[in-house]
Amino acid sequence: VATLSLWFVRPLAVRHLQPPGERFGVEALVGRAAYVVSEVSAQGGRVRIGGEEWTARAYDETLVIAPGTTVDVMEISGSTALVYPRE
């Protein structure tokens, strides 16, 4: 009975002990600010996110974002950040 209780109860207890809003890996980059290194458009570009340089595309395909602009990371698709300029 003790073994079966651990088998079923432990996963529930671990799930409740973890902080709810904590994100890891590339999920943690979504919502962060980035700095445009080279022009970003629907075809591509480069941004710096927290000291790392990433390939990027504009979240809105009609936008062309100039170097030096601060943008928000809206989504990470593979190794490409989809970004949108800050207001």
N, C-alpha and C positions, 0 to 999 in steps of 0.2 A: 504494500500500500504506500509506503514512504517513497519508494522509487517511482511509482506511477504519479504520485503527487508532485514530485520534483519535475517529472517529464512534462506535465501540463501546467503547473503553476509557475515555474521558473520563467518561461518566456513572457508570461503576462507581467510578472513582477519587473523584469528587466525593461520591458517596453514602457512601463510607468515611471521608472527611475531615470530614464534619459530625458534631458532637457528638450522641450517640444520644438523650438524654432531653430535648432542647430543644424546647419547644412555643411556638407563636406565636399571636397573636390571641386569640379567645375560648377556645381550648383551654388557654391558659395560666391562665385563671381557675378552671378545674375543680380542686378540692382546696383552694382558698384559703379563708380565713376572711372572713366578711361580718358586718355589723352591721345588725340589723333597724331600719329607720326607722319604718315603719308596719306594723301587724299583717299577718302573712303567713298565708294559708290556701290551700285548693285553688283559690279564686277569684282570688286575687292579693294583692299587697302591694308594699312597696318595701324594698330593702336597699342598703347602701353597701359597695361592693367597691373597695378601694384608692383611695378618693377620688371614685369615680364612683357615681352613684345608678342602680340598675337596677330594673326591674320583677321581681317574684319570685313564685313559687308554692311551696307546701310539697311536698317530694318524696314524703312520705307524705300522701295526700289527707285522712286523718282528723285531722291535726294542725292546731292553730292556734297560731302562734308570736307571742308578745308583743313589742312594741317594746322595744329595749334588749338583746335576746338576741343572743348570738354564734352564728352558724350556719356550716356548711360548705357550699360550693357543690358540689353533686353532679353537675350537668349544666347545659349551656347549650342552650336550645331556642329558636332564633331570637334574639330580644332579651330573653328571659325566663330568669332564673336559677332553677333548681330547687334548693332548699336544705333542709337537715336540721339540727336543733339539735345543738350540741355537748354532750357529756356532762359 
